[in-house]
């Protein structure tokens, strides 16, 4: 029996196991695993969930994973008895060892492993506003997978590799004078060239199932599926991942049969998903002035079959808007009470939880999982150090000579 198959959520066609799209329609694909029950393996980090990851092997060098702990001081501030933190970052005291301090490491590891299995030696293209680029840069530096990352110029300072003695010969960095959507558009154009391949974004089952391990780890710790799940989102893919993981856990039968309520959070006023659902206009200056630009995605997978809207409907979920001031207040309280720094996006999720407690939609008896999607960067810089990645090529969004750009990328990576 094969380990897994990949099926279209609209027409039901079983696709190639490495496909990221169905040839018949625009629906998302979803992984179906032969192992119905969650059986942890004696592998490091994320690879513990190998049976529910769409790979045929592992990259043990990329062995970080999500950790879950019962929250104390911060939970007491909120009056919650059963608040659990899914921490995705660097916090060695709690055995949290994600190399780039973000749960994007959970997406990068299985994606790069799948590319290695295909033996195509294509150049991977990743567009990002920071965290994703950093995670893939690290994964590809470790594995030797050729990579081009396309980032907004304003996000270049977020791109680094852990440690002082690191090799990044496999990575080519393009900075775009524009926002995240401009970086995505250029990345899409580059990925159309022969010898290049897109990582797939929300359509990539490896990325979604990798992120889904946050819910798997938490459920193993709690021994049941939580009542509520809080996370800040840009595209909303993390919410889809939590939903899909929960469906598998319910089918397992040992962790309960109630779907967790998704509470997704976005940064106002630059909140496309929130705006679409609540009829609120997006500030035309966005993403200028955002608390965290990584939360801005002009083209989230909202209405696609299997996308964010379906996840919210299936879980009776909600999307909250959080202002910069609210996020900053939340960050300060969390860091003061828990003793670890968190990324701005995670502070948006913390604020959403605080607002839910204040409104009474979450109470002391509820089992709540708060996904801290990134943290511990200050600690990692102190313990390990980081090496910034410089731009190999800076371009304007419009008028890019794509043929010349492709030649430069290929020549540079070949020399590396």
Buried (B, 14 or more C-beta within 10 A) or exposed (E): EEBBBBBBBBEEBEBEBBBBBBEEEBBBBBBBBEBEEBEBEEBBBBBBBBBBBBBBEBBEEBBBBBBBBEBEEBBEBBEBBBBBBBBBBBBEEBEBBBBBBBBBBBBBBBBBBBBBBEEEEBBBBBBBBBBBBBBBBBBBBBBEBBBBBBBBBBBBEBBBBBBEEBEBEBBBBBBBEBBBBBBBBBBBBBBEBEEBBBBBBBBBBBBBBBBBBBBBBBBBBBEBBBBBBBBBBBBBBBBBBBBBBBBBBBEBEEBBEEBBBBBBBBBBBBBBBBBBBEEBEBBEEBBEEBBBBBBBBBEBBBEBBBBBBBBBEBBEBBBBBBBBEBBBBBBEBBBEBBEBBBBBBBBBBBBBBBBBBEEEBBEEEBBBBBBBBBBBBBBBBEEEBBBEBEBBBEBEBEEBEEEEBBEBBBEBBEEE
